[in-house]
Amino acid sequence: WTEPRGTWAGYRWPQVSVHRGKLQRMLLTALVARAGPECIVTDARVTGFEKKPDGVMLECGTTRTTGALLVAADGIHSAIRRQMRPEEGPPIWGGRVLWRGTTQARPFLTGASMIMAGHDQQRFVAYPISAPDPNTGAATLNWIAELEFDTKGGARRIGLAVQTSMTFCPRLRIGCSIGSIYPRSSVGRRRFGNIPWSIAIRLTDGPKGA
């Protein structure tokens, strides 16, 4: 089956897939151009905050910085959230492990299409995150290999996710579990693990990758 995305699906805004590192670099460049290089502080770990009558004070170890507004974007193990919601405890792992990577290859269909193969427990996703090279025709394709593990009988804390994935995939190679994504059965049908899989094609905006 197929389904449109972005403006093709009737939305006002397009769906665009880009390289995360390049997007972050673009945002950094724009911020420095508007606010100056001194607005960026590197090698600083947020440890907490303190409310003030006229704003907030951010704590980065022994360093203190004041401002009118604090936006907590310090990751899944956020110190700011832990201070605001101490009763929550560490993040809960939902049982999914995702291996991500990029490959140089020719894009498919519209040049901006996404494919999904598998089911809820095993899935492979691929889509372009760059425009094709004018000389080779190859684009940067982002791919995700996903496995879901049973968490009913064990701990589900985020910290155990890597240990769990290494238990199932000691060398952290996709082939140890995802390698069965393309075997042929006796009748020549494609199977995903032990379960037949289907391919979903999602058509995103534009004839070429963003």
C-alpha positions in Angstrom: 0.0 0.0 0.0 1.0 3.6 -0.4 0.0 6.9 1.2 0.9 10.5 0.5 2.5 12.8 3.0 2.9 16.6 3.5 1.3 18.8 0.8 0.5 15.7 -1.2 -1.8 14.6 1.6 -3.5 18.0 1.8 -1.5 19.6 4.6 -0.3 23.2 4.3 3.3 22.3 5.0 5.6 19.8 3.3 7.2 16.8 4.9 10.9 17.1 4.5 13.6 14.7 5.5 17.1 16.1 6.2 20.3 15.1 7.8 20.1 15.9 11.5 23.7 17.0 11.7 23.3 19.4 8.8 20.1 20.8 10.3 21.8 21.4 13.6 24.7 23.1 11.8 22.3 25.3 9.9 20.5 26.3 13.1 23.9 27.0 14.8 25.0 29.2 11.9 21.7 31.2 11.9 21.8 31.7 15.7 25.4 32.9 15.7 24.7 35.3 12.8 21.8 36.8 14.7 22.9 36.7 18.4 26.7 36.6 18.1 29.2 33.8 18.9 29.2 34.5 22.6 25.6 33.2 22.8 26.9 29.6 22.5 28.6 27.9 25.4 30.1 24.5 24.8 31.3 21.8 27.3 28.7 22.8 29.8 26.4 20.2 31.5 23.2 21.5 33.0 22.8 20.4 36.6 19.7 22.4 37.8 18.0 25.7 38.0 16.6 28.2 40.6 13.6 30.5 40.1 14.3 34.2 40.7 11.8 37.1 41.1 12.8 38.5 37.7 13.6 35.3 35.9 15.6 32.1 36.4 19.1 31.1 37.2 20.6 28.1 35.3 23.2 26.0 37.1 26.0 24.3 35.0 28.1 22.8 37.7 29.7 25.7 39.6 28.7 28.2 36.8 25.6 30.2 37.2 23.8 32.1 34.4 20.6 34.2 34.7 17.9 34.9 32.2 14.3 35.7 31.7 13.3 32.3 30.4 14.6 28.7 30.6 13.8 26.2 27.9 14.8 22.7 29.0 16.2 20.8 26.0 18.9 18.8 27.9 17.9 15.4 26.6 16.1 12.3 27.8 18.0 12.3 31.1 17.1 15.9 31.6 18.3 17.4 34.9 15.7 20.1 34.6 12.9 17.7 34.4 14.3 15.5 37.2 14.3 18.6 39.4 10.7 19.6 38.4 9.3 16.0 38.5 11.4 14.0 41.0 8.7 11.5 41.5 8.9 10.2 37.9 12.2 8.4 38.3 14.4 7.5 35.4 13.0 7.2 31.9 11.1 4.0 31.1 12.3 1.9 28.2 9.5 0.9 25.8 11.3 -2.3 24.6 12.4 -1.0 21.2 16.0 -0.9 19.9 16.8 1.0 16.7 20.0 0.7 14.7 20.4 3.7 12.4 22.8 4.4 9.5 23.2 6.2 6.2 24.1 4.8 2.8 25.0 6.4 -0.5 22.6 5.0 -3.1 20.1 6.1 -5.8 16.8 7.3 -4.4 13.6 5.4 -5.5 10.2 6.3 -7.0 9.7 10.0 -6.6 13.2 10.6 -5.3 11.8 11.5 -1.9 9.8 8.4 -1.1 10.0 6.4 2.2 9.7 2.6 2.3 8.7 0.6 5.4 9.1 -3.2 5.5 8.0 -5.5 8.3 5.6 -5.2 11.2 5.3 -3.8 14.7 8.0 -6.1 16.2 10.5 -6.0 13.3 10.8 -3.1 10.9 13.1 -1.7 8.3 12.7 1.9 7.1 14.6 3.8 4.4 14.3 7.2 2.8 16.6 9.9 1.3 17.8 12.8 3.3 19.7 14.7 0.6 19.3 15.7 -3.0 21.0 13.3 -5.5 24.6 14.1 -6.5 24.4 15.7 -9.9 27.4 13.6 -11.1 26.6 10.1 -9.6 22.9 10.3 -9.0 23.4 8.9 -5.5 21.7 10.5 -2.5 22.3 9.9 1.2 19.7 7.4 2.3 18.8 7.2 6.0 17.8 3.7 7.2 16.5 2.3 10.5 16.4 -1.3 11.6 14.1 -1.8 14.5 13.4 -4.7 16.9 11.0 -4.8 19.8 11.8 -6.9 22.8 9.5 -8.4 25.4 9.8 -6.3 28.6 7.1 -8.0 30.7 9.5 -10.2 32.7 12.4 -7.7 33.2 13.4 -4.2 34.1 12.3 -1.5 31.6 14.7 1.3 32.5 16.4 3.1 29.7 19.8 2.3 31.2 19.3 -1.4 30.4 18.5 -0.9 26.8 22.1 -1.2 25.5 22.7 -4.3 27.7 19.5 -5.9 26.4 20.4 -5.2 22.8 23.9 -6.6 23.3 22.4 -9.7 24.8 20.4 -10.3 21.6 23.1 -8.9 19.3 26.5 -9.5 21.0 28.5 -7.8 18.2 25.9 -5.1 17.6 25.6 -6.2 14.0 22.4 -5.8 12.2 22.9 -9.2 10.5 22.5 -11.1 13.8 18.8 -10.5 13.9 17.8 -8.3 11.0 19.8 -10.5 8.6 16.8 -12.7 8.2 14.8 -9.8 6.7 15.4 -11.1 3.1 15.5 -14.9 3.2 13.3 -16.7 0.7 10.9 -19.4 1.8 10.4 -22.6 -0.1 7.8 -21.0 -2.4 9.9 -18.0 -3.1 7.9 -15.5 -1.0 9.8 -12.9 1.0 9.6 -13.2 4.7 10.6 -11.0 7.6 11.9 -13.3 10.3 9.3 -16.0 10.5 6.4 -13.7 9.5 5.6 -12.6 5.9 6.1 -8.9 5.6 4.7 -6.1 3.4 6.2 -3.0 2.1 4.6 0.4 2.7 5.6 3.2 0.4 5.0 6.7 1.7 5.3 9.5 -0.9 6.7 12.7 0.5 6.9 16.1 -1.1 8.9 17.0 -4.1 10.3 15.0 -7.0 13.8 15.0 -5.4 15.2 14.7 -1.8 15.4 17.8 0.3 
